[in-house]
Amino acid sequence: MSTAPSLLIDLAGVARLAGVQRPVASMWRSRFASTSDPFPRAVSETTGRLQFEAQLVADWLVRTGHGNNPEAREDAAAAAAPADFSFADSNAVAELEALITLYVQTDDLSELTHSQIEDAAAEVDPLDDTLQAEILAHVRRGAPWLTYAMHLIDAAYSPSAALALVTRRHAVSHRATGSAGPLVADAIALVVEATLALVGDGTTVTLDAGDATLSSTLASKLGDDVSIVLPAESDSRRVRRRLLVDGRWLTDAEEPATRSVVVARVPSERSDDVAGMLRAVDEVSLSLRDSDAAVVIGPARALVDSLVPADERARADILRSGRVRGIARLAAGLVDSASRESLALWVLGEPVGEVTPAQRVTAVADLTAIPLTPAARADLVSDLIAGMRSGRDMRAHRFRFAAFARTTSLQARSGSLVASATRKPASTTTDATELPVLLDIAADAVRADLTPIEISPDSHDAPRATSILELIDARHLRRIQGTRLNPDLLGSEGLAVVTSSDLDNPASIGHARVDQLAFATQYPNAQLTRPGDVIFRTSPTAAAWVDTDGSKVVAYPARVLRITAGDPGGLVPEIIAADITGAASGPGVWTRWMLRRVAPHTVAPLRQALADIASARQDLEARAARLNDYANLIVAGATSGAVTMIDTSHAADAASPQ
């Protein structure tokens, strides 16, 4: 009688085992079907997927030299599974994880009888908070996967790597987890780096994330000097198994700690809605003592974006605690099973120093279109942690991503919490009362180059910075699309064309032109620019330039922002361009860009001053260019022997009186 093969593998598994792309594995079946050594035949079919005997496939790969893994025989278990096992079955996966964990704590698990395995589980886990229930369930099945667990450990090279492999394969087979699915490496790294920035001497880290990979990665970075606690009420069995295999000792949750840093992730289950996620974050906030801190990561739709009124009130209650010190909206693609979902990060804690609730500020950042590179992560963490420092330290910090918002204003905000997040010029960290003096000092420094503008030290109210979308809705601003130009129309004469790439180097504007008659014929509804229009782009980086002359063609994807002449709302083109350049980039982000405004009576003198400065700068650049040319020609003349340099210093010395 034939018996079922011990391990089965589908074509996706074959590709993983061989180290090739999925179509290559399919091609092997057809290409070598009529040869003397064909690819092994399928032995079954499950949910539309052909299944092959894993060991026969591994033997074929090694024998024929196909693929990129000469160790395919040893690695087969890592890409295969028993016929009666499914990585989509959460209970089966938990039992397999428990077997791997018990293997670490037992001398030779494969030599034990079923009753001895039960006894070993009870001895290792007497409180049944890690693996005892799963082992008992597996013994009741007849312990069919014990041998597979041993092979899997050998194929992965260690029990810890085997658990990580099980986690990944379970996630791939269980895509329905949605927002609760595995975080990608960059998101995990961000949470770890934010946590490490908060950890100090005598700190206990409470892992309330329910994410085994995140918890394991964080534990490995914390070192043995930091105690780790898992809340008793949390569903943390998988996390406990992972840490036990990694050799991390867990501290009793009841033991007092001088200071605690809580790491939490929401949602813990796919079924958790926004209200449930906010309740979980609220519980974290309420659990913190004055010296404690927390890092929370979860969907931006709950932590940052606009909400329905009931959820908005729940989030405002959390903000009202005054503990939310940093908020960042992150890019999409940080959750494997919800690739279009954007995440957000919160940092909670008490600010340093005597700061009244009314004076508290929160660092907010929008990285929706910014990849989490190591440099970006480091700068973001630095910006967010600055929100927990004293006022002097915050003013001294050089921000890359974050802006500061009054915590009280966040509580009352009905839209996105990061709507005001934009790159701030260095001067915005200066106390406004110091600006008149600093202006006088700066004016004296440039007096030789231009006549400084007259200022009065009397203060006045300026309109608040406002998002582009709000300004468009208020009709202070219009957005005009660029023209999708036919490249064949471009030449060296006619109307100047401004392209997206020109915004990196405005001096190049005018190199590309289009015949005015041809343009008017093919694009009768297209608009030329007017003086004061701001031409901008959103990717690959945000950039903008003010067209002071007008009558130019803007080529898509570049676009135009045009201030309404009759009702400018305090907008100044040069300030708009400065606020856009270096802001968050990417599709749709431009609607959240915040634009600074000035009082109406300030617009004219400010624009004149900026024009004078631009003119003086051009003159200085032209002078510098002439000096550079002169220096280059002197060097060329001396090195070629074309001219002789005359030393006039001796003549000057002789002429001077003794």
C-alpha positions as CSV (number, residue, x, y, z in Angstrom):
1,M,0.0,0.0,0.0
2,S,1.4,3.4,-0.9
3,T,1.7,6.0,1.9
4,A,1.3,9.7,1.7
5,P,4.6,11.6,1.4
6,S,5.9,13.1,4.7
7,L,6.3,16.7,3.3
8,L,4.5,18.4,0.5
9,I,5.5,21.5,-1.4
10,D,3.7,23.7,-3.9
11,L,5.2,25.6,-6.8
12,A,5.6,28.8,-4.8
13,G,7.5,26.7,-2.2
14,V,9.6,25.1,-5.0
15,A,10.6,28.7,-6.0
16,R,11.5,29.6,-2.4
17,L,13.5,26.4,-2.0
18,A,15.4,26.8,-5.3
19,G,15.9,30.6,-4.9
20,V,14.2,31.5,-8.2
21,Q,11.1,33.4,-9.3
22,R,7.8,31.6,-9.3
23,P,7.4,31.4,-13.1
24,V,10.8,29.6,-13.3
25,A,9.5,26.7,-11.2
26,S,6.4,26.4,-13.5
27,M,8.6,26.4,-16.6
28,W,10.7,23.5,-15.2
29,R,7.6,21.2,-15.2
30,S,6.9,21.8,-18.9
31,R,10.4,22.2,-20.3
32,F,11.7,18.9,-18.8
33,A,8.5,16.9,-19.0
34,S,9.8,14.8,-22.0
35,T,13.4,14.5,-20.9
36,S,15.1,11.5,-19.3
37,D,15.0,13.3,-15.9
38,P,11.7,15.2,-15.7
39,F,10.5,17.4,-12.9
40,P,8.7,15.3,-10.3
41,R,5.0,14.7,-10.8
42,A,2.4,16.3,-8.6
43,V,1.0,13.9,-6.0
44,S,-2.1,15.9,-5.0
45,E,-3.9,19.1,-5.4
46,T,-5.2,21.4,-2.6
47,T,-7.4,24.4,-3.2
48,G,-6.3,24.6,-6.8
49,R,-2.6,24.2,-6.0
50,L,-0.5,21.3,-7.2
51,Q,1.4,19.6,-4.4
52,F,4.7,17.7,-4.9
53,E,6.8,15.5,-2.7
54,A,9.3,17.9,-1.2
55,Q,12.2,15.5,-0.9
56,L,11.9,14.3,-4.5
57,V,11.9,18.0,-5.7
58,A,15.0,18.7,-3.6
59,D,16.8,15.7,-5.0
60,W,15.9,16.8,-8.5
61,L,17.2,20.3,-7.9
62,V,20.5,19.1,-6.5
63,R,20.9,16.3,-9.1
64,T,20.2,18.6,-12.1
65,G,21.9,21.7,-10.8
66,H,18.8,23.8,-11.4
67,G,18.1,26.8,-9.1
68,N,20.4,28.6,-6.8
69,N,20.4,26.5,-3.7
70,P,22.9,23.5,-3.6
71,E,21.6,22.8,-0.1
72,A,18.1,22.1,-1.2
73,R,17.9,18.7,0.5
74,E,18.7,20.2,3.9
75,D,16.5,23.2,3.4
76,A,13.4,21.3,2.0
77,A,11.5,21.4,5.3
78,A,11.6,25.2,5.4
79,A,9.6,25.5,2.2
80,A,7.4,22.5,2.7
81,A,4.8,21.2,5.2
82,P,3.1,17.9,6.2
83,A,0.1,16.9,4.2
84,D,-2.2,17.4,7.2
85,F,-0.8,20.8,8.2
86,S,-1.8,24.2,7.0
87,F,0.0,27.5,7.8
88,A,-3.4,29.2,7.4
89,D,-4.6,27.3,10.5
90,S,-3.8,29.5,13.6
91,N,-4.3,26.6,16.0
92,A,-2.0,24.3,14.0
93,V,0.6,27.0,13.8
94,A,0.5,27.7,17.6
95,E,1.0,24.0,18.2
96,L,4.0,23.9,15.9
97,E,5.5,27.0,17.6
98,A,5.0,25.3,21.0
99,L,6.8,22.2,19.8
100,I,9.8,24.3,18.7
101,T,9.8,26.2,22.0
102,L,9.6,23.0,24.0
103,Y,12.5,21.5,22.0
104,V,14.7,24.3,23.3
105,Q,13.9,23.4,26.9
106,T,14.1,19.6,26.5
107,D,17.2,17.5,25.9
108,D,15.7,15.2,23.2
109,L,12.1,15.8,22.5
110,S,11.9,13.2,19.7
111,E,12.8,10.4,22.2
112,L,9.9,11.2,24.6
113,T,6.6,9.4,24.7
114,H,3.3,11.3,24.5
115,S,2.8,11.4,28.2
116,Q,6.4,12.4,28.8
117,I,5.9,15.3,26.3
118,E,2.9,16.4,28.4
119,D,5.0,16.2,31.6
120,A,7.8,18.2,30.0
121,A,5.4,20.9,28.9
122,A,3.9,21.2,32.4
123,E,7.4,21.4,33.9
124,V,8.5,24.1,31.5
125,D,5.2,26.1,31.7
126,P,3.5,25.4,35.0
127,L,1.3,28.5,34.8
128,D,0.3,27.7,31.2
129,D,1.0,31.1,29.8
130,T,3.3,30.0,27.0
131,L,2.9,26.5,25.6
132,Q,1.3,23.9,27.8
133,A,-2.2,24.2,26.3
134,E,-0.8,23.9,22.8
135,I,1.3,20.9,23.6
136,L,-1.7,19.1,25.2
137,A,-3.8,19.8,22.1
138,H,-1.0,18.5,19.9
139,V,-0.7,15.3,21.9
140,R,-4.4,14.8,21.5
141,R,-4.0,15.0,17.8
142,G,-1.4,12.2,18.1
143,A,1.6,14.5,17.9
144,P,1.8,14.2,14.1
145,W,4.1,17.2,13.5
146,L,6.9,16.5,16.0
147,T,9.3,15.2,13.4
148,Y,8.5,18.1,11.1
149,A,9.3,20.5,13.9
150,M,12.7,18.9,14.2
151,H,13.4,19.0,10.5
152,L,12.2,22.7,10.4
153,I,14.7,23.6,13.1
154,D,17.5,21.9,11.2
155,A,16.5,23.6,7.9
156,A,16.3,27.1,9.5
157,Y,19.6,26.4,11.4
158,S,18.2,27.5,14.8
159,P,14.9,27.3,16.8
160,S,14.7,31.1,16.8
161,A,15.0,31.3,13.0
162,A,12.5,28.4,12.8
163,L,10.0,30.4,14.8
164,A,10.6,33.5,12.6
165,L,10.0,31.3,9.5
166,V,6.8,30.0,10.9
167,T,5.6,33.5,11.6
168,R,6.4,34.6,8.0
169,R,4.7,31.6,6.4
170,H,1.6,32.0,8.6
171,A,1.4,35.7,7.7
172,V,1.6,34.8,3.9
173,S,-1.1,32.2,4.3
174,H,-3.3,34.4,6.5
175,R,-3.6,37.7,4.6
176,A,-7.0,38.3,6.1
177,T,-5.3,39.8,9.1
178,G,-5.4,43.2,7.4
179,S,-4.1,46.0,9.6
180,A,-3.1,43.6,12.3
181,G,-0.7,41.8,10.0
182,P,3.1,41.7,10.2
183,L,5.0,45.0,10.2
184,V,7.8,45.4,7.6
185,A,11.4,45.7,8.7
186,D,11.5,49.5,8.4
187,A,8.4,50.0,10.6
188,I,9.9,47.6,13.2
189,A,13.2,49.5,13.1
190,L,11.4,52.8,13.7
191,V,9.5,51.5,16.8
192,V,12.7,50.0,18.1
193,E,14.7,53.2,17.7
194,A,12.0,55.3,19.3
195,T,11.9,52.9,22.3
196,L,15.6,52.9,22.7
197,A,15.6,56.7,22.7
198,L,13.3,56.6,25.8
199,V,15.0,53.8,27.7
200,G,17.4,54.8,30.5
201,D,18.8,53.3,33.7
202,G,16.3,51.3,35.8
203,T,13.8,51.2,32.9
204,T,11.4,48.3,32.4
205,V,10.0,47.8,28.9
206,T,6.4,46.6,28.8
207,L,5.6,44.8,25.5
208,D,1.9,45.4,24.8
209,A,2.3,45.0,21.1
210,G,1.1,41.4,20.6
211,D,3.6,41.3,17.7
212,A,6.1,38.5,18.2
213,T,8.6,39.7,15.5
214,L,8.5,43.3,16.8
215,S,8.9,42.1,20.4
216,S,11.8,39.8,19.5
217,T,13.6,42.4,17.6
218,L,13.2,45.0,20.4
219,A,14.3,42.5,23.0
220,S,17.4,41.7,21.1
221,K,18.3,45.4,21.0
222,L,17.6,46.2,24.6
223,G,20.2,44.1,26.1
224,D,20.2,42.1,29.4
225,D,20.2,45.2,31.6
226,V,16.7,46.2,30.7
227,S,13.8,44.2,32.2
228,I,11.0,43.1,29.9
229,V,7.4,42.7,31.1
230,L,4.4,41.2,29.2
231,P,1.0,42.3,30.7
232,A,-0.9,39.3,32.1
233,E,-4.1,40.3,30.5
234,S,-2.7,40.6,27.0
235,D,-2.8,37.8,24.4
236,S,0.9,37.3,24.6
237,R,1.5,33.5,24.3
238,R,3.1,33.8,20.8
239,V,5.3,36.6,22.1
240,R,6.3,34.6,25.2
241,R,7.2,31.6,23.1
242,R,9.4,33.8,20.8
243,L,11.2,35.5,23.7
244,L,11.7,32.2,25.5
245,V,13.4,30.6,22.4
246,D,15.5,33.8,22.1
247,G,16.7,33.3,25.6
248,R,15.1,36.4,27.1
249,W,14.0,36.3,30.7
250,L,10.6,37.9,31.4
251,T,10.1,40.0,34.6
252,D,7.1,39.5,36.8
253,A,4.5,42.1,35.8
254,E,3.8,42.8,39.5
255,E,7.4,43.8,40.3
256,P,7.6,47.6,40.7
257,A,9.8,49.5,38.3
258,T,11.4,52.9,38.7
259,R,10.3,53.8,35.2
260,S,8.5,52.0,32.5
261,V,8.3,52.4,28.7
262,V,5.3,50.7,27.1
263,V,5.4,49.6,23.5
264,A,2.0,49.1,22.0
265,R,0.6,48.2,18.6
266,V,-3.0,48.5,17.4
267,P,-5.0,46.8,16.2
268,S,-4.3,43.4,17.9
269,E,-7.0,41.7,15.8
270,R,-8.5,42.4,12.3
271,S,-11.9,42.8,13.9
272,D,-10.8,45.8,16.0
273,D,-12.4,49.0,14.7
274,V,-11.3,52.6,15.2
275,A,-13.2,52.9,18.5
276,G,-11.5,49.7,19.8
277,M,-8.1,50.9,18.8
278,L,-8.6,54.3,20.5
279,R,-9.8,52.5,23.7
280,A,-6.6,50.4,23.6
281,V,-4.4,53.5,23.3
282,D,-6.4,55.2,26.0
283,E,-5.7,52.3,28.4
284,V,-2.0,52.7,27.6
285,S,-2.2,56.4,28.4
286,L,-4.1,55.9,31.7
287,S,-1.5,53.2,32.8
288,L,1.4,55.7,32.6
289,R,2.9,57.2,35.7
290,D,4.5,60.7,35.6
291,S,8.0,59.1,34.8
292,D,6.7,56.6,32.3
293,A,6.6,56.8,28.5
294,A,5.1,54.9,25.6
295,V,5.5,54.3,21.9
296,V,2.3,53.4,20.0
297,I,2.1,52.4,16.3
298,G,-1.2,51.9,14.5
299,P,-3.3,52.9,11.5
300,A,-3.2,56.6,10.6
301,R,-7.0,56.4,10.1
302,A,-7.3,56.0,13.9
303,L,-4.3,58.0,15.3
304,V,-4.0,60.9,12.9
305,D,-6.6,61.3,10.2
306,S,-10.1,62.8,10.3
307,L,-12.7,60.8,12.3
308,V,-16.4,60.6,12.8
309,P,-17.6,62.7,15.7
310,A,-17.8,59.9,18.3
311,D,-14.3,58.7,17.6
312,E,-13.0,62.2,17.3
313,R,-14.2,62.9,20.9
314,A,-12.5,59.7,22.1
315,R,-9.2,60.7,20.5
316,A,-9.5,64.2,21.9
317,D,-9.9,62.7,25.4
318,I,-6.5,61.0,25.0
319,L,-4.9,64.2,23.8
320,R,-6.5,66.1,26.7
321,S,-4.3,64.0,29.1
322,G,-1.4,66.1,27.8
323,R,0.8,63.0,27.5
324,V,1.0,62.8,23.7
325,R,4.3,64.4,23.0
326,G,5.0,63.4,19.4
327,I,2.8,62.4,16.4
328,A,4.0,61.3,13.0
329,R,2.0,60.1,10.0
330,L,4.0,57.4,8.0
331,A,3.9,56.1,4.5
332,A,1.8,53.3,3.2
333,G,3.2,49.8,2.7
334,L,4.5,49.3,6.2
335,V,2.1,46.4,6.9
336,D,2.5,43.3,4.7
337,S,-1.2,42.4,4.7
338,A,-2.5,46.0,4.2
339,S,-0.1,47.5,1.7
340,R,-2.2,50.6,1.0
341,E,-2.7,51.5,4.7
342,S,-0.7,54.3,6.2
343,L,0.5,54.0,9.8
344,A,1.1,56.6,12.4
345,L,3.4,56.7,15.5
346,W,2.7,58.3,18.8
347,V,5.2,59.0,21.6
348,L,3.6,59.6,25.0
349,G,5.2,60.9,28.2
350,E,5.5,63.9,30.5
351,P,7.4,66.9,29.2
352,V,10.7,67.9,31.0
353,G,10.5,70.9,33.3
354,E,7.7,73.0,34.7
355,V,5.4,73.3,31.8
356,T,1.7,74.2,32.4
357,P,-0.9,72.2,30.3
358,A,-1.7,75.4,28.4
359,Q,1.9,75.9,27.3
360,R,2.5,72.3,26.2
361,V,3.4,71.6,22.6
362,T,3.4,68.4,20.6
363,A,5.8,67.6,17.8
364,V,3.8,66.6,14.6
365,A,5.3,65.3,11.4
366,D,4.0,64.1,8.1
367,L,6.1,61.5,6.4
368,T,3.4,60.2,4.1
369,A,5.6,60.2,1.0
370,I,9.0,59.8,2.7
371,P,10.7,56.3,2.8
372,L,11.8,55.2,6.3
373,T,15.5,55.1,5.5
374,P,17.9,54.8,8.4
375,A,18.6,58.6,8.2
376,A,14.9,59.4,8.0
377,R,14.2,57.2,11.0
378,A,17.0,58.7,13.1
379,D,15.9,62.3,12.3
380,L,12.2,61.6,12.9
381,V,12.9,60.0,16.3
382,S,15.1,62.9,17.2
383,D,12.4,65.3,16.3
384,L,9.6,63.5,18.2
385,I,11.7,63.0,21.3
386,A,12.5,66.7,21.3
387,G,8.8,67.2,22.2
388,M,9.6,65.8,25.6
389,R,12.4,68.2,26.4
390,S,12.5,71.6,28.0
391,G,11.7,74.7,26.0
392,R,15.4,75.7,25.7
393,D,16.3,72.2,24.4
394,M,13.5,72.4,21.9
395,R,14.6,75.7,20.6
396,A,18.2,74.4,20.2
397,H,17.1,71.3,18.3
398,R,17.4,71.5,14.5
399,F,14.2,69.9,13.1
400,R,14.0,68.0,9.9
401,F,10.4,66.7,9.8
402,A,8.5,67.9,12.7
403,A,6.7,71.2,13.5
404,F,5.2,72.1,16.9
405,A,1.5,72.5,17.6
406,R,-0.1,73.6,20.8
407,T,-1.4,70.5,22.5
408,T,-4.6,72.3,23.3
409,S,-5.2,73.1,19.6
410,L,-4.7,69.4,18.7
411,Q,-7.5,68.6,21.2
412,A,-9.9,70.9,19.4
413,R,-8.8,70.0,15.9
414,S,-11.5,68.3,13.8
415,G,-9.3,67.3,10.9
416,S,-5.9,65.7,10.5
417,L,-3.6,66.0,13.5
418,V,-0.6,66.6,11.3
419,A,-2.2,69.2,9.0
420,S,0.2,71.8,10.4
421,A,3.3,69.6,9.9
422,T,5.7,71.2,7.5
423,R,9.3,72.0,7.4
424,K,10.0,75.0,9.6
425,P,12.7,77.6,8.8
426,A,15.3,77.9,11.5
427,S,14.1,81.3,12.5
428,T,10.7,79.9,13.7
429,T,12.5,78.4,16.7
430,T,13.5,82.0,17.8
431,D,11.4,83.8,20.4
432,A,9.4,86.4,18.5
433,T,10.4,89.1,21.0
434,E,14.0,88.7,19.9
435,L,13.3,89.2,16.1
436,P,13.5,93.0,16.0
437,V,17.0,93.0,17.5
438,L,18.1,90.1,15.2
439,L,16.7,92.0,12.2
440,D,18.7,95.1,13.2
441,I,21.9,93.0,13.5
442,A,21.2,91.3,10.1
443,A,20.5,94.7,8.4
444,D,23.8,96.1,9.6
445,A,25.6,93.1,8.2
446,V,24.2,93.6,4.6
447,R,24.1,97.4,4.6
448,A,27.0,97.5,2.1
449,D,25.0,95.4,-0.4
450,L,21.5,96.9,-0.2
451,T,19.4,99.4,1.7
452,P,17.7,97.5,4.5
453,I,13.9,97.8,4.9
454,E,12.6,100.1,7.6
455,I,11.0,98.2,10.5
456,S,9.1,99.2,13.6
457,P,9.4,97.1,16.8
458,D,5.7,97.3,17.3
459,S,4.1,93.8,17.2
460,H,0.8,93.0,15.4
461,D,-1.4,90.0,14.8
462,A,-0.5,87.9,11.7
463,P,-3.0,85.4,10.1
464,R,-2.3,81.8,11.1
465,A,-0.6,79.4,8.8
466,T,-3.3,77.5,6.7
467,S,-3.3,74.5,4.5
468,I,-3.5,74.9,0.8
469,L,-6.8,73.1,0.6
470,E,-8.4,75.5,3.1
471,L,-7.0,78.5,1.2
472,I,-8.4,77.2,-2.1
473,D,-11.8,76.7,-0.4
474,A,-11.6,80.3,0.9
475,R,-10.8,81.5,-2.7
476,H,-7.6,83.1,-1.6
477,L,-5.7,80.7,-3.9
478,R,-6.3,78.8,-7.2
479,R,-4.6,75.7,-8.4
480,I,-4.0,75.5,-12.2
481,Q,-3.0,72.3,-13.9
482,G,0.1,72.1,-16.1
483,T,-0.3,71.4,-19.8
484,R,0.5,67.9,-21.1
485,L,2.8,69.1,-23.9
486,N,3.6,67.2,-27.0
487,P,7.4,66.9,-26.9
488,D,7.5,67.3,-30.7
489,L,6.4,70.9,-30.3
490,L,9.5,71.9,-28.2
491,G,12.1,74.0,-29.9
492,S,14.5,76.9,-29.3
493,E,12.1,79.8,-30.0
494,G,8.8,81.0,-28.8
495,L,7.2,80.9,-25.3
496,A,9.4,79.7,-22.4
497,V,8.4,76.3,-21.0
498,V,8.8,75.5,-17.3
499,T,9.2,71.8,-16.6
500,S,9.2,69.9,-13.3
501,S,13.0,69.3,-13.5
502,D,13.6,73.1,-14.1
503,L,12.5,73.7,-10.5
504,D,15.8,72.2,-9.3
505,N,17.7,74.8,-11.4
506,P,15.5,77.8,-12.3
507,A,18.4,79.2,-14.4
508,S,17.6,76.5,-17.0
509,I,14.1,77.9,-17.5
510,G,13.8,79.1,-21.1
511,H,16.1,76.5,-22.7
512,A,13.0,74.7,-23.9
513,R,10.4,76.8,-25.8
514,V,7.2,76.3,-27.8
515,D,5.9,78.2,-30.8
516,Q,3.2,80.5,-29.6
517,L,0.9,80.0,-32.6
518,A,1.3,76.2,-32.4
519,F,0.7,76.2,-28.7
520,A,-2.5,78.3,-29.0
521,T,-3.8,76.1,-31.8
522,Q,-3.3,72.8,-30.0
523,Y,-4.1,73.9,-26.5
524,P,-6.7,76.7,-26.8
525,N,-7.8,76.4,-23.2
526,A,-4.3,76.3,-21.6
527,Q,-3.3,79.3,-19.5
528,L,0.0,81.1,-19.5
529,T,1.5,82.1,-16.2
530,R,1.0,85.6,-14.7
531,P,3.5,87.6,-12.7
532,G,3.5,86.3,-9.1
533,D,2.4,82.8,-10.0
534,V,4.1,80.0,-8.0
535,I,5.0,77.0,-10.1
536,F,5.4,73.8,-8.0
537,R,5.8,70.1,-8.2
538,T,5.1,67.3,-5.6
539,S,7.6,64.6,-6.6
540,P,10.3,63.3,-6.5
541,T,10.8,66.2,-4.0
542,A,8.6,69.2,-3.3
543,A,9.9,72.3,-5.1
544,A,8.6,75.7,-6.1
545,W,9.6,78.8,-8.0
546,V,8.0,82.3,-8.3
547,D,7.5,83.5,-11.9
548,T,8.0,87.3,-11.6
549,D,7.5,87.9,-15.3
550,G,4.7,85.6,-16.4
551,S,3.7,84.5,-19.9
552,K,5.3,81.1,-19.6
553,V,4.0,77.6,-20.4
554,V,3.9,75.2,-17.4
555,A,4.4,71.6,-18.5
556,Y,2.7,68.8,-16.5
557,P,3.3,67.4,-13.9
558,A,4.4,70.9,-12.7
559,R,1.4,73.0,-11.6
560,V,0.6,76.6,-10.7
561,L,-0.7,78.2,-7.5
562,R,-2.2,81.7,-8.3
563,I,-3.0,84.1,-5.5
564,T,-6.4,85.9,-5.9
565,A,-5.5,89.5,-6.6
566,G,-8.7,90.9,-5.0
567,D,-8.5,88.8,-1.9
568,P,-5.0,87.4,-1.3
569,G,-5.6,86.5,2.3
570,G,-2.1,87.6,3.4
571,L,-0.4,85.2,0.9
572,V,3.0,86.2,-0.5
573,P,4.3,84.2,-3.5
574,E,7.9,84.1,-2.2
575,I,6.8,82.7,1.1
576,I,4.6,80.1,-0.6
577,A,7.6,78.9,-2.6
578,A,9.8,78.8,0.5
579,D,7.1,76.8,2.4
580,I,6.7,74.3,-0.4
581,T,10.4,73.7,-1.1
582,G,11.5,70.8,1.1
583,A,8.0,70.0,2.4
584,A,6.6,66.4,2.4
585,S,6.4,65.1,-1.2
586,G,4.2,62.6,-3.0
587,P,0.7,62.3,-4.5
588,G,-2.0,64.2,-2.6
589,V,0.3,65.5,0.0
590,W,0.2,69.0,-1.4
591,T,-3.3,69.6,-0.1
592,R,-1.9,69.4,3.5
593,W,1.0,71.8,3.0
594,M,0.8,74.7,5.4
595,L,1.4,78.2,4.0
596,R,2.4,81.1,6.2
597,R,0.7,84.4,5.8
598,V,1.3,88.0,6.7
599,A,-0.9,91.0,7.6
600,P,-2.3,92.8,4.5
601,H,-0.3,96.0,5.1
602,T,2.9,94.0,5.2
603,V,2.6,92.3,1.7
604,A,3.8,95.2,-0.4
605,P,6.9,96.2,1.6
606,L,7.8,92.6,2.2
607,R,7.7,91.7,-1.5
608,Q,9.7,94.8,-2.4
609,A,12.3,93.9,0.2
610,L,12.5,90.3,-1.1
611,A,12.8,91.6,-4.7
612,D,15.7,94.0,-3.6
613,I,17.4,91.1,-1.9
614,A,17.0,88.8,-4.9
615,S,18.5,91.5,-7.2
616,A,21.4,92.1,-4.8
617,R,22.0,88.4,-4.7
618,Q,22.1,88.2,-8.5
619,D,24.6,91.0,-8.6
620,L,26.8,89.3,-6.0
621,E,26.6,86.0,-7.9
622,A,27.6,87.8,-11.2
623,R,30.5,89.5,-9.4
624,A,31.6,86.1,-7.9
625,A,31.3,84.5,-11.4
626,R,33.5,87.3,-12.9
627,L,36.1,86.8,-10.1
628,N,36.1,83.0,-10.7
629,D,36.6,83.6,-14.4
630,Y,39.5,85.9,-13.7
631,A,41.1,83.4,-11.3
632,N,40.8,80.6,-13.8
633,L,42.4,82.7,-16.6
634,I,45.3,83.7,-14.3
635,V,45.9,80.0,-13.6
636,A,45.7,79.1,-17.3
637,G,48.1,81.9,-18.2
638,A,50.7,80.9,-15.6
639,T,50.6,77.2,-16.2
640,S,50.7,77.5,-20.0
641,G,53.5,80.1,-20.1
642,A,51.4,82.4,-22.2
643,V,52.0,85.4,-19.8
644,T,54.5,86.3,-17.2
645,M,53.3,87.2,-13.7
646,I,55.0,90.3,-12.3
647,D,55.6,90.4,-8.6
648,T,54.7,94.0,-7.5
649,S,55.2,93.4,-3.8
650,H,58.9,94.4,-3.9
651,A,58.2,97.5,-5.8
652,A,55.6,98.5,-3.2
653,D,58.1,97.8,-0.4
654,A,60.8,100.0,-2.1
655,A,58.3,102.8,-2.5
656,S,57.3,102.8,1.1
657,P,59.1,105.2,3.5
658,Q,61.8,103.7,5.8
